[in-house]
Amino acid sequence: MGIRTKLNPFGGKYTKKEGGSGGGGGGGGERDNGPFGFRIDTTNSDPTNAVTYIGNNASYTPASMDFSTGILDYGSWGNAFFLPRPVMLKSNGTVDYELDHNDFTKKLNGATSDVSNTSYDGNCMIAFPQVWLKFEVDGNYQNVYIAPEQIDSSYRCYTHINKNGKMLDEIFVMAYEPSNVSNKLRSLADQTILYSLSGETMRTYAKANGDSWDFLDLGTIQMIQMLFILMFKSLNSQSSAGGGVVDGSSSTYRTTGTTKDKGMFYSTDNTTSSITPIKVFGIENLWGNRYKWINGLMMHAGTGTLYYKLCDYTTDGSTVKGYNPSNVLPTGYKTITLGTSSMTRYKLGMPNTSDGLM
């Protein structure tokens, strides 16, 4: 489970990203607003060749990780509008200060940060600007378009809509897997990773930070997935950005902050038997290491039905505000019936096979 909050401390619509104060690419110069696009050939089983750049970025070079150094070559994406920034966020939703994109132990000005300070009233978070997505099916192809603003009505930005229906400038995603400090979920470095708790206990601990704090949600995960495919031009995240901690049990869980002094992307192992932590968009162990609780995606194992919603509000076509408790199947969610024979793949990584939050 990751924690995230949809608080809005900003007045301006965008934060210009240049050099070290940008999204981590360090390219300097004007922000690249795109819009961008990629096409997936659903008949091509090769995870790299199946993806083609289209539109303004048709000739762009994808990002690539040097696994010998753990340093990312951003290719053509060093100034992309969607690159997030690492911040220390107060519990009340105020951004206290921005962190050095290559070393979270430091503030942007070089002073020591509170990234490991359990007395700090807040958490280390990754701030994402608005990302507007458009999905299009064209025969055997799936086209995805990505923009910093709504170009037309087919572009949607569900991630930045709060439970009151308000569009926010930025949302904040945990930089670290959750730890427990006085029955409060924290996103800090050098803490013991919390696991093996029920979804509702975890939610209670998350909301101990404030009412707007909660689980990472399906819409945000979808946004990050689309940005990843765009940057790396691949459907295989492990070979492109790192295997992650995927070969082990609870004894393999590490304390948080293994990558705290690394860049926004980091990995030194891209194998599927890796036990090496990764960092993607500033988020440590975005995949691997432990199961994650996800808001907005629930399953009924007996019928093969997935219940989903993409935002706190009803803009996505759901009819209920907020998210359901993890132990109660929802009403008001959208549904997809997959059939019981195909449910096994959706149970992988789940804490159990009962109905509930994924």
VEXKOLDREN-110189 format. One record per residue (C-alpha): chain; x, y, z; residue number from 1; residue in three letters. Coordinates in Angstrom, 1 decimal, padded with zeros to 4 digits. Layout:
<pts>
PT  kette    east   north      up   nr  rest
PT      A       X       Y       Z  NUM   ALA
...
</pts>
This chain:
<pts>
PT  kette    east   north      up   nr  rest
PT      A   000.0   000.0   000.0    1   MET
PT      A   001.1   003.5  -000.7    2   GLY
PT      A  -000.2   006.7   000.9    3   ILE
PT      A  -001.3   009.7  -001.1    4   ARG
PT      A  -003.1   012.9  -000.4    5   THR
PT      A  -005.1   015.2  -002.7    6   LYS
PT      A  -004.5   018.5  -001.0    7   LEU
PT      A  -004.1   021.7  -003.0    8   ASN
PT      A  -001.6   024.2  -001.5    9   PRO
PT      A  -000.8   025.8  -004.8   10   PHE
PT      A  -002.3   028.9  -006.5   11   GLY
PT      A  -000.7   028.6  -009.9   12   GLY
PT      A  -001.7   026.0  -012.4   13   LYS
PT      A   001.8   024.8  -013.3   14   TYR
PT      A   005.3   024.9  -011.8   15   THR
PT      A   007.8   025.6  -014.5   16   LYS
PT      A   010.5   022.9  -014.5   17   LYS
PT      A   014.0   024.0  -015.3   18   GLU
PT      A   017.3   022.4  -014.4   19   GLY
PT      A   017.5   021.1  -010.8   20   GLY
PT      A   014.2   022.5  -009.8   21   SER
PT      A   012.4   020.6  -012.5   22   GLY
PT      A   011.3   017.0  -012.8   23   GLY
PT      A   014.7   015.5  -012.2   24   GLY
PT      A   015.9   015.4  -015.8   25   GLY
PT      A   018.3   018.3  -015.2   26   GLY
PT      A   018.1   019.3  -018.9   27   GLY
PT      A   017.5   023.0  -018.3   28   GLY
PT      A   015.6   025.1  -020.8   29   GLY
PT      A   011.9   025.4  -021.4   30   GLU
PT      A   009.4   022.8  -020.2   31   ARG
PT      A   008.3   020.4  -023.0   32   ASP
PT      A   004.5   020.5  -023.0   33   ASN
PT      A   004.0   018.1  -025.8   34   GLY
PT      A   001.3   016.9  -026.2   35   PRO
PT      A   002.7   013.4  -026.5   36   PHE
PT      A   001.5   010.1  -027.7   37   GLY
PT      A   002.3   006.4  -028.1   38   PHE
PT      A   000.7   003.5  -029.9   39   ARG
PT      A   000.6  -000.1  -028.7   40   ILE
PT      A   000.3  -002.9  -031.2   41   ASP
PT      A  -001.8  -005.5  -029.3   42   THR
PT      A  -000.7  -008.3  -031.8   43   THR
PT      A   003.0  -007.8  -031.1   44   ASN
PT      A   004.2  -009.8  -028.1   45   SER
PT      A   007.6  -008.0  -027.9   46   ASP
PT      A   007.2  -005.5  -025.1   47   PRO
PT      A   009.5  -002.9  -026.8   48   THR
PT      A   008.7  -003.3  -030.4   49   ASN
PT      A   005.0  -003.2  -029.6   50   ALA
PT      A   005.3   000.5  -028.6   51   VAL
PT      A   005.6   003.2  -031.2   52   THR
PT      A   005.9   007.0  -030.6   53   TYR
PT      A   003.4   009.1  -032.4   54   ILE
PT      A   002.7   012.8  -032.8   55   GLY
PT      A   005.0   015.5  -031.5   56   ASN
PT      A   007.4   012.9  -030.0   57   ASN
PT      A   007.5   010.6  -033.0   58   ALA
PT      A   011.3   011.1  -033.3   59   SER
PT      A   012.1   011.2  -029.5   60   TYR
PT      A   014.7   009.0  -027.9   61   THR
PT      A   013.3   006.9  -025.0   62   PRO
PT      A   014.8   007.0  -021.5   63   ALA
PT      A   017.3   004.2  -020.6   64   SER
PT      A   018.8   003.0  -017.4   65   MET
PT      A   022.5   002.3  -017.0   66   ASP
PT      A   022.3  -000.7  -014.7   67   PHE
PT      A   026.1  -000.6  -014.0   68   SER
PT      A   025.8   002.9  -012.4   69   THR
PT      A   022.1   003.1  -011.6   70   GLY
PT      A   021.8   006.4  -013.4   71   ILE
PT      A   019.1   007.2  -015.9   72   LEU
PT      A   019.7   008.7  -019.3   73   ASP
PT      A   016.5   010.7  -019.8   74   TYR
PT      A   016.8   010.6  -023.6   75   GLY
PT      A   014.4   013.3  -025.0   76   SER
PT      A   012.4   013.5  -021.8   77   TRP
PT      A   014.6   015.6  -019.5   78   GLY
PT      A   012.2   018.6  -019.7   79   ASN
PT      A   008.9   016.8  -020.0   80   ALA
PT      A   006.0   018.6  -018.2   81   PHE
PT      A   004.9   015.6  -016.3   82   PHE
PT      A   008.2   014.9  -014.4   83   LEU
PT      A   007.3   015.2  -010.7   84   PRO
PT      A   009.2   016.9  -007.9   85   ARG
PT      A   010.1   015.5  -004.4   86   PRO
PT      A   008.9   017.5  -001.5   87   VAL
PT      A   008.4   017.5   002.2   88   MET
PT      A   004.7   017.9   002.7   89   LEU
PT      A   003.2   019.1   006.0   90   LYS
PT      A   000.2   017.1   007.3   91   SER
PT      A  -002.1   020.0   006.6   92   ASN
PT      A  -001.2   019.9   002.9   93   GLY
PT      A   001.4   022.7   002.8   94   THR
PT      A   004.5   022.1   000.8   95   VAL
PT      A   007.3   022.9   003.3   96   ASP
PT      A   010.2   022.7   000.8   97   TYR
PT      A   011.5   020.9  -002.3   98   GLU
PT      A   014.2   018.2  -002.1   99   LEU
PT      A   017.4   017.8  -004.1  100   ASP
PT      A   016.2   015.6  -006.9  101   HIS
PT      A   019.4   013.5  -006.7  102   ASN
PT      A   019.7   013.3  -002.9  103   ASP
PT      A   016.6   013.4  -000.8  104   PHE
PT      A   018.7   013.9   002.4  105   THR
PT      A   019.2   017.4   001.2  106   LYS
PT      A   016.9   020.3   000.6  107   LYS
PT      A   017.0   022.0  -002.9  108   LEU
PT      A   019.4   024.6  -001.3  109   ASN
PT      A   021.8   022.0   000.0  110   GLY
PT      A   020.7   022.1   003.6  111   ALA
PT      A   019.9   018.9   005.5  112   THR
PT      A   016.3   017.7   005.0  113   SER
PT      A   013.8   016.0   007.3  114   ASP
PT      A   013.5   012.9   005.1  115   VAL
PT      A   014.3   010.6   008.1  116   SER
PT      A   012.9   012.7   010.9  117   ASN
PT      A   010.0   011.0   012.7  118   THR
PT      A   009.3   014.2   014.7  119   SER
PT      A   008.6   016.1   011.5  120   TYR
PT      A   004.9   016.9   011.0  121   ASP
PT      A   004.6   015.6   007.5  122   GLY
PT      A   006.0   013.2   005.0  123   ASN
PT      A   008.3   012.9   002.0  124   CYS
PT      A   006.1   012.9  -001.0  125   MET
PT      A   006.3   013.0  -004.8  126   ILE
PT      A   004.3   015.9  -006.4  127   ALA
PT      A   002.7   015.2  -009.8  128   PHE
PT      A   001.2   018.0  -011.9  129   PRO
PT      A  -002.0   017.6  -013.9  130   GLN
PT      A  -001.7   014.9  -016.6  131   VAL
PT      A  -004.5   014.7  -019.1  132   TRP
PT      A  -005.0   011.3  -020.8  133   LEU
PT      A  -006.8   010.3  -023.9  134   LYS
PT      A  -007.3   006.6  -024.9  135   PHE
PT      A  -008.3   005.5  -028.4  136   GLU
PT      A  -008.8   002.1  -029.9  137   VAL
PT      A  -007.9   001.8  -033.6  138   ASP
PT      A  -008.3  -001.9  -034.7  139   GLY
PT      A  -005.4  -003.8  -033.2  140   ASN
PT      A  -003.8  -000.6  -031.9  141   TYR
PT      A  -004.3   001.3  -028.6  142   GLN
PT      A  -003.4   004.9  -028.8  143   ASN
PT      A  -002.6   007.0  -025.7  144   VAL
PT      A  -002.2   010.8  -025.8  145   TYR
PT      A  -000.8   012.8  -022.9  146   ILE
PT      A  -001.1   016.5  -022.3  147   ALA
PT      A  -000.6   019.1  -019.6  148   PRO
PT      A  -004.1   020.5  -020.1  149   GLU
PT      A  -007.5   019.4  -021.5  150   GLN
PT      A  -007.1   019.8  -025.3  151   ILE
PT      A  -010.7   018.6  -025.9  152   ASP
PT      A  -013.4   016.7  -024.1  153   SER
PT      A  -011.8   013.3  -024.8  154   SER
PT      A  -008.9   014.1  -022.5  155   TYR
PT      A  -009.5   013.3  -018.9  156   ARG
PT      A  -007.6   013.9  -015.7  157   CYS
PT      A  -009.3   011.9  -013.0  158   TYR
PT      A  -006.3   011.7  -010.8  159   THR
PT      A  -006.5   015.4  -009.7  160   HIS
PT      A  -010.2   015.5  -008.8  161   ILE
PT      A  -010.8   015.4  -005.1  162   ASN
PT      A  -013.9   014.1  -003.3  163   LYS
PT      A  -015.6   017.5  -003.6  164   ASN
PT      A  -015.2   017.5  -007.4  165   GLY
PT      A  -012.5   020.2  -007.3  166   LYS
PT      A  -009.6   020.0  -009.9  167   MET
PT      A  -006.3   020.2  -008.1  168   LEU
PT      A  -003.0   021.5  -009.4  169   ASP
PT      A  -000.8   018.8  -008.0  170   GLU
PT      A  -001.4   015.5  -006.1  171   ILE
PT      A   001.1   013.8  -003.8  172   PHE
PT      A   002.2   010.2  -003.8  173   VAL
PT      A   004.4   008.6  -001.1  174   MET
PT      A   008.1   008.5  -001.8  175   ALA
PT      A   008.6   005.5   000.5  176   TYR
PT      A   006.6   002.4   001.5  177   GLU
PT      A   004.6   003.0   004.7  178   PRO
PT      A   006.1   002.8   008.2  179   SER
PT      A   004.2   003.0   011.5  180   ASN
PT      A   005.1   005.9   013.8  181   VAL
PT      A   002.7   006.1   016.7  182   SER
PT      A  -000.1   004.4   014.7  183   ASN
PT      A   000.3   006.8   011.9  184   LYS
PT      A   001.4   005.8   008.4  185   LEU
PT      A   004.6   007.7   007.4  186   ARG
PT      A   006.5   008.2   004.2  187   SER
PT      A   010.0   008.7   005.6  188   LEU
PT      A   013.5   007.2   005.1  189   ALA
PT      A   015.2   004.8   007.5  190   ASP
PT      A   012.0   003.3   008.9  191   GLN
PT      A   010.8  -000.3   009.2  192   THR
PT      A   008.4  -001.1   006.4  193   ILE
PT      A   004.9  -001.9   007.7  194   LEU
PT      A   003.1  -005.0   006.4  195   TYR
PT      A   000.6  -007.8   007.3  196   SER
PT      A  -002.1  -005.4   008.6  197   LEU
PT      A  -005.7  -005.3   007.3  198   SER
PT      A  -006.7  -002.8   004.8  199   GLY
PT      A  -008.9  -000.9   007.2  200   GLU
PT      A  -006.3  -000.7   009.9  201   THR
PT      A  -003.8   000.7   007.3  202   MET
PT      A  -006.5   003.2   006.1  203   ARG
PT      A  -007.0   004.3   009.7  204   THR
PT      A  -003.3   004.8   010.1  205   TYR
PT      A  -003.1   006.7   006.9  206   ALA
PT      A  -005.9   009.1   007.9  207   LYS
PT      A  -004.1   009.8   011.2  208   ALA
PT      A  -002.1   012.2   009.1  209   ASN
PT      A  -005.3   014.1   008.2  210   GLY
PT      A  -008.7   013.4   006.5  211   ASP
PT      A  -007.3   013.9   003.0  212   SER
PT      A  -004.7   011.2   003.3  213   TRP
PT      A  -005.5   007.8   002.0  214   ASP
PT      A  -004.3   004.8  -000.1  215   PHE
PT      A  -002.8   005.2  -003.5  216   LEU
PT      A  -005.6   004.9  -006.0  217   ASP
PT      A  -006.2   003.1  -009.3  218   LEU
PT      A  -006.4   006.3  -011.3  219   GLY
PT      A  -003.0   007.5  -010.0  220   THR
PT      A  -001.4   004.1  -010.8  221   ILE
PT      A  -002.8   004.2  -014.3  222   GLN
PT      A  -001.3   007.7  -014.8  223   MET
PT      A   002.1   006.5  -013.6  224   ILE
PT      A   001.9   003.5  -015.9  225   GLN
PT      A   001.1   005.6  -019.0  226   MET
PT      A   003.9   008.0  -018.2  227   LEU
PT      A   006.3   005.1  -017.8  228   PHE
PT      A   005.4   003.6  -021.1  229   ILE
PT      A   005.8   007.0  -022.7  230   LEU
PT      A   009.3   007.6  -021.2  231   MET
PT      A   010.7   004.2  -021.7  232   PHE
PT      A   008.9   003.1  -024.9  233   LYS
PT      A   008.3  -000.3  -023.4  234   SER
PT      A   005.7  -002.5  -021.7  235   LEU
PT      A   008.3  -004.3  -019.6  236   ASN
PT      A   009.0  -002.1  -016.6  237   SER
PT      A   011.5  -004.6  -015.0  238   GLN
PT      A   013.8  -004.9  -018.0  239   SER
PT      A   013.6  -001.1  -018.6  240   SER
PT      A   013.9   000.4  -015.1  241   ALA
PT      A   014.8  -002.4  -012.7  242   GLY
PT      A   013.6  -005.8  -011.4  243   GLY
PT      A   012.9  -004.5  -007.9  244   GLY
PT      A   012.7  -006.6  -004.8  245   VAL
PT      A   010.9  -009.6  -006.2  246   VAL
PT      A   012.8  -012.7  -005.1  247   ASP
PT      A   012.2  -013.3  -001.4  248   GLY
PT      A   009.7  -013.3   001.4  249   SER
PT      A   008.9  -011.1   004.4  250   SER
PT      A   012.5  -011.6   005.5  251   SER
PT      A   013.6  -009.7   002.4  252   THR
PT      A   011.7  -006.5   003.3  253   TYR
PT      A   014.0  -003.7   003.8  254   ARG
PT      A   013.9  -000.5   005.8  255   THR
PT      A   012.9   002.5   003.8  256   THR
PT      A   015.3   004.9   002.3  257   GLY
PT      A   017.8   002.5   000.6  258   THR
PT      A   017.7   004.9  -002.4  259   THR
PT      A   017.4   008.1  -000.5  260   LYS
PT      A   020.6   009.5  -001.9  261   ASP
PT      A   019.9   008.4  -005.5  262   LYS
PT      A   018.2   010.2  -008.4  263   GLY
PT      A   014.6   010.2  -009.3  264   MET
PT      A   015.1   006.9  -011.1  265   PHE
PT      A   017.5   004.2  -009.9  266   TYR
PT      A   018.3   000.5  -010.3  267   SER
PT      A   021.3  -001.7  -010.7  268   THR
PT      A   019.5  -005.0  -011.5  269   ASP
PT      A   016.9  -005.6  -014.2  270   ASN
PT      A   016.5  -009.3  -013.7  271   THR
PT      A   013.3  -011.0  -012.7  272   THR
PT      A   015.1  -012.6  -009.7  273   SER
PT      A   016.2  -009.2  -008.3  274   SER
PT      A   016.4  -008.4  -004.6  275   ILE
PT      A   017.6  -004.8  -005.4  276   THR
PT      A   015.4  -001.8  -004.5  277   PRO
PT      A   014.3   000.5  -007.4  278   ILE
PT      A   013.3   004.1  -007.7  279   LYS
PT      A   010.9   005.2  -010.4  280   VAL
PT      A   009.5   008.8  -010.6  281   PHE
PT      A   011.1   009.3  -007.2  282   GLY
PT      A   009.0   006.5  -005.6  283   ILE
PT      A   011.1   003.8  -003.9  284   GLU
PT      A   009.9   000.2  -004.7  285   ASN
PT      A   007.0   001.3  -006.9  286   LEU
PT      A   006.7  -002.4  -007.6  287   TRP
PT      A   008.0  -005.4  -005.7  288   GLY
PT      A   009.0  -005.9  -002.1  289   ASN
PT      A   005.5  -006.2  -000.6  290   ARG
PT      A   001.8  -006.2  -001.7  291   TYR
PT      A   000.1  -002.8  -002.0  292   LYS
PT      A  -003.4  -001.8  -001.1  293   TRP
PT      A  -005.1   000.1  -003.9  294   ILE
PT      A  -008.1   002.4  -003.6  295   ASN
PT      A  -010.7   002.1  -006.4  296   GLY
PT      A  -010.2  -001.6  -007.4  297   LEU
PT      A  -012.0  -004.4  -005.7  298   MET
PT      A  -012.8  -008.0  -006.7  299   MET
PT      A  -015.5  -010.6  -006.2  300   HIS
PT      A  -013.5  -013.8  -006.5  301   ALA
PT      A  -016.6  -016.0  -006.8  302   GLY
PT      A  -018.1  -014.2  -009.8  303   THR
PT      A  -014.9  -012.9  -011.5  304   GLY
PT      A  -016.2  -009.3  -011.3  305   THR
PT      A  -013.9  -006.3  -010.9  306   LEU
PT      A  -015.3  -003.2  -009.3  307   TYR
PT      A  -013.4   000.0  -010.1  308   TYR
PT      A  -013.4   003.8  -010.0  309   LYS
PT      A  -010.7   006.3  -011.0  310   LEU
PT      A  -011.3   009.2  -008.7  311   CYS
PT      A  -012.7   010.2  -005.4  312   ASP
PT      A  -015.6   012.0  -007.1  313   TYR
PT      A  -018.1   010.7  -009.7  314   THR
PT      A  -016.6   012.4  -012.8  315   THR
PT      A  -015.4   009.0  -014.0  316   ASP
PT      A  -018.9   007.6  -014.4  317   GLY
PT      A  -019.2   006.0  -011.0  318   SER
PT      A  -022.1   007.0  -008.8  319   THR
PT      A  -020.5   007.2  -005.4  320   VAL
PT      A  -018.1   009.7  -003.8  321   LYS
PT      A  -015.0   008.4  -002.1  322   GLY
PT      A  -013.8   004.8  -001.8  323   TYR
PT      A  -015.3   001.7  -000.2  324   ASN
PT      A  -014.0   000.0   002.9  325   PRO
PT      A  -011.7  -002.8   002.0  326   SER
PT      A  -013.9  -005.6   003.4  327   ASN
PT      A  -017.2  -004.6   001.7  328   VAL
PT      A  -018.0  -004.9  -002.0  329   LEU
PT      A  -019.1  -001.5  -003.3  330   PRO
PT      A  -022.2  -000.1  -004.9  331   THR
PT      A  -021.8   002.7  -007.3  332   GLY
PT      A  -018.5   001.5  -008.8  333   TYR
PT      A  -018.1   000.6  -012.5  334   LYS
PT      A  -017.7  -003.1  -013.2  335   THR
PT      A  -016.0  -005.5  -015.5  336   ILE
PT      A  -016.9  -009.2  -015.4  337   THR
PT      A  -013.9  -011.4  -016.3  338   LEU
PT      A  -015.2  -014.8  -015.3  339   GLY
PT      A  -013.9  -017.0  -012.6  340   THR
PT      A  -011.4  -018.9  -014.9  341   SER
PT      A  -009.4  -015.7  -015.4  342   SER
PT      A  -009.4  -014.5  -011.8  343   MET
PT      A  -006.1  -016.3  -010.8  344   THR
PT      A  -004.0  -013.7  -012.5  345   ARG
PT      A  -005.7  -011.0  -010.5  346   TYR
PT      A  -005.0  -012.8  -007.2  347   LYS
PT      A  -001.2  -012.7  -007.7  348   LEU
PT      A   000.3  -010.5  -005.0  349   GLY
PT      A  -003.0  -010.3  -003.1  350   MET
PT      A  -002.8  -010.8   000.7  351   PRO
PT      A  -005.6  -013.5   000.4  352   ASN
PT      A  -008.2  -014.8  -002.0  353   THR
PT      A  -011.2  -013.4  -000.3  354   SER
PT      A  -013.3  -010.6  -001.7  355   ASP
PT      A  -012.0  -007.1  -001.0  356   GLY
PT      A  -009.7  -004.3  -001.9  357   LEU
PT      A  -006.8  -005.1  -004.2  358   MET
</pts>
